Amino acid sequence: MGRLETLKRFVGGCSFTALPLVCLLLVGALGGHSQSAPAITTRPNPPPIAVKTELVVLPVRVIDGTGDSIRGLSVNNFRVYEDGRVQRISLFQLEDTPVTVGLVVDHSRSMGPKLAEVVAAISSFAQSSNPQDEMFIVDFNDSVSFQLPGGKPFTHDQSELASAASAVSVGGKTALYDAVYEALKHLDLAHGDKKALIVVSDGGDNASNHKYAEVLALARRSQAVIYAIGLIGAPNEAEQDPRILRRLCDDTGGMAFFPEASQTVVMVTARIASALREQYTLGFTSNRTDADHSFRKIQVKVNAPGHGKIRVQTRPGYSNTDPVAISGKHGS
């Protein structure tokens, strides 16, 4: 017999004066058998969704039929397309804006006779650059090293660049892909949006751990433009390969130069410095909302009446790589 049944029989035999006490006991017993009311739970508000977008920055050079830069255009002269879709230009700069430049210098055995001219060219490039440019130097042969004094990430001092370029002795094989890969990673420290590498080499690669596909993928993510100065000797030199240098430049919107007997490396670096300073800077935030993170092709069209046939130089595209969100720096 349960406690509840016992109390019921007990109540039946109780006097009137004992009923209040019995009722209290009965209420306690019933309370022991009742199910407690479910606890009221409140679901916390979901955290706000942070929408991060990437400002895609395009260095754009507009050239006429003679190879001279066309200046004085306005934002209305430009149209930017991503995978065929027109994009709204949210950044337009005409002036000479600072750029972060990495000088990637080959110190392999085959570069021995050319190194003195390379050091002079680096000094000349620094003199021709915007005083606010951030520059660094990467030396490579079998291995890759960053040579600025005191471990500084960047410098504006041309003498520091020249010293860094001559600090490594010539010898060994050519780890070109590794050097470009490490230089691209270093560009993550840049304070601005314009980024470029200048590779000084005779081409070829016979010592890298990285493959070309890895280098290209990183270049597309970093939005860097690669220029090359190919110091090509006799055709039968086994360690050189100008095709690699051309491919690096074509795939990132840069230019490859191969100085002939009438040219010097100093002249070529001056042309690259000029090209960097004569660029328009365009930026847009993609209007695509899908989760496709593959390579996105970019096309820039320019309407410049009165300038005849023109050519536009810019990066062919970029990679939207983060599967969650991409956070880009909106530098000036």
N, C-alpha and C positions, 0 to 999 in steps of 0.2 A: 504494500500500500504506500503510495507516494505521499510526500509532505503536503501537497495541496489537498488530497482527499481526506487526510487526517484532520486538517484544519476545518474543512467543511463540516465534518461530523461533530467536531468539537464545538463549532458555533451553534449547531442545532441544540446542544445541551446546555448552553450558557445562559445565565440570567441576563436581564436587561442591562444591569449596571456593569457587567463585564464586557459588553459588546464593543465599546470604543477601543479597548485594548486589543480585543480579538481582531477588530477591523484593521488595526495597525499591523498586526502580525500577518493577516491575510494579504494586505497590500504588499508587504515585504516579500512574501512567498511568491505572489504573482509577478512581482518585479524580477525575481530571480529566474522566472521562466520566460519572460518576454524577450523578444529580440530587440537589441539596441537599434536605434534609428541609424541609417547609414550616414556616415560623416559627409558633410558637404565639402566637396573639393573644388577649388578654383584652378582652372588651367592658366598658367602664366602666359602673358602676351608673348607671341613669337618675337624674336629679335628682329629689328628692322633689317630689311635686305639691302645690303650695300651694293649699289650698282657702280662698278668701276669700268671706266672706258679708257681706251688708249688713244692719245693724240698721235696720229700717224704723220710724221714730219718728212717732207720731201724737199731735198735740195734740188732745185731745177735750174738748169742753164739753157738759155735760148740762144741759138747760134744762127747767123745768117749764112749766105752762100759762100762767103769768103772765110768762114770760121771765126769771125768776130762775135763777141757777145752783144746781144741786143738788150739795151737798158731802157728804163723809163716806162715799162709796161705797168699796168694797174691790175688789180685783182679781177677786173671785168674781162681782161684778155685771156684768162685761164679757165679751163674746165678740167676737173679731175674725175676720173672714173675708176671704180673698184669693181672688178669682174663685170664690166659693162654698165654699172649703175652709177649715175652721176652723184657726186658727193658735194655737200656744202663746205666751202672753204672757210674755215674758222680762224686760220692763222695765215697772214700774208706779210712778209717782210722783204723789203727791197734793199735795205742798207747792208753793209758788210758786217754781218753778225759773227760773233766769236764761234770757233769750231774747235772740237777736241780732235787732235791729230796724233796718231801713233805711227812712228817711223820704224818699219820692220826691216832690219839690215842684215843681209846675208854675210856671214863670216866663214863660209866653208872654204875649203882649199882652193877651189877654182876662182875665188874672188880676190885672191892675193894681189895681183897687179892693178886691180881697180879700186882698192880700198881708199887710197889717198884722195881720189876724185870724189868718192862717195862722201867722205867726211867734209870736204869743201862744199859739196852740194847741200848737205844738211845745214851747214852754217848759213848758206845763201837762202835756203828755204825759210829758216827762222827770221832772217832779216826782212823777207818779203811778206811775212804773215801779219795778221792783225795782232797788235800788242797784247790783246786779251785772250788770244788763243791758248788753250791748254795743250801742251805737247809732252810726249813721252817717247822713249826709244826702247826697242826690243832687239837684242842681238841674238843671232842663232847660227849654229852649225849642226853638230850632233845633238846639242841641247839648246834650251831657250833660257835667256836671262834678261832681267830688267836692270838697267844700268844707271839710273839717275842716282846722284849722291844722296846719302842719308835715307834711302828708301822712299823718297818723295814720289807721290803718284804722278805729278805733272810739273812742268817748268815752263817759264817764259824766257829763259836765259839761253841764248844761242851757244854760248861757250860751254855750258853744261851739256847740251846736246852733242856738240862736236867731241867733247871729252868722252862721253858715254859711247859714241860710235867707234872710237878708236881704242876703247879699253879692253876689247877682247882680241886675242891673237887669232890670226887666220889659220884654219886647218880643219880637218874632219869632213864629215858628210853634210848633207843638206836636209834638215828637218823643217821644210817650208810650211807644211800644213800645221804642224804643231805650233810654230811661231805665230802664224796668222790666227790660229784658234786662241792662243793665250792673249794676244793683243786685243781680239774682239771681246774677250771676257773682261779685260782691263777697262774697256770703254764703259762698263757698267758704273764706274766711278765718276763719269763725266758729269759736269754741272749743267751743261746745256743740251740742246736737242740735236745739233749738227755734229756728226761724227764721221771721221774718215780715217783710213789707213793708207799709208804710202809704202809699198813693198819694193825694196831695192834688192834685186837678185838676178841671177842668170837663169832662174827657173829650175825646174826639175825638183824631185823629191825622192830621196833614197834612205831616209832615216826616221820618218814620222810614225807615231803611233796612231794619230788621227787620220781619217780618210777625208776625201774631198767632200763627200756628202755631209759629214759632220760640220765641216767648216762652213759650207754654204748655209746649212740650217741655222747655225749660230749667227751668221752675218744677216740673215733675213730677220731674225728676232731682234738683233741689236739696231737695225735700221742704219747700218753703216755703209758708206760708199768706199770702195777699194780702188786705189790707183796703183799703177805699177811702173817701175822703171826697169826695163829688161836690159841688162848688160850682157849681150850675147856676143860670144867670141866666134872662133872658127866653127863651121857647121858640124865638124866631127867631134866636138867636145861632148863627151857622154853625159856629163852632169847637168847640162842645161836643157831647158824645155820651154820655149816661149809660149807654147799652147796653154800651159797651166796659168801663166800670168794673164793672158788674154781672157781666159775663161773666168778667172776671179773677178776681173773688171767688168766684163760683159754681164755677168750674173748679178752684179750689185749696182750697176749704173755708173761705174767709173770709166777710166780710160787707161790704156796701156801704151807706154811710150818705149820705143827702142831706138836710142840715139845712134845716129849714123856718124860717119867720120867728121862731118861738118858741124856736128852738134856736140855739146858737152852735157854732162849730167847736171851741171849748174843751170844751164839753159832750160833743161826739162823741168827741174824742180821749180824754177821761176814760173813756167807755164802752169804747173799744177797749183801753185800758190795763187796765181791770177784766177784760175778757174774756180777755186774755192771762194774767192772774194767777190766774184762776179755772179754769184748764184742768187736766185730768188728762193725764199724759204716759204713753202706752202705747208699747211697742216689741215687735217680734217679728222673728224671722229666718225667712224664707219656707221652707216645707217642700217647695217645688217643686224638682225636680232636673232639669227639662228645660232646654233652651237657648233657650226662647222669651223674647225680650227686649222684647216689646211692652208696652203699658200694662196694668197689673194693677189691677183694681178692688178697692177695699177697702170693707167694710161693718162697722160697729161696732154691735152690739146691746147694750142695757143693760136689765137686769132690776132695777127699783128699786121694790119694793112700797111702797105708802103714799104715793107721790108723784103719783099720777094719770097723766094723759097727759104723756109726756116727749118731748123732741126732742134728737137727738144731732148735734152739729156737729163735723165732722172733714174731713180731705182725702178726696176721692173715690177716690184711688188714687195710684200712683207708676209710674215707668218703670224697668225693669231694663235698663240701657243698654249696659254693657260686654260685648262679645261673648266676652271671655275670662274675666273675673272681676270682681266688684265688691267693692271694699274700702270698708267704711263705718266711720265713727268711732263708737266706743261711749262717748260722753261721759256724764257724770253729770247 
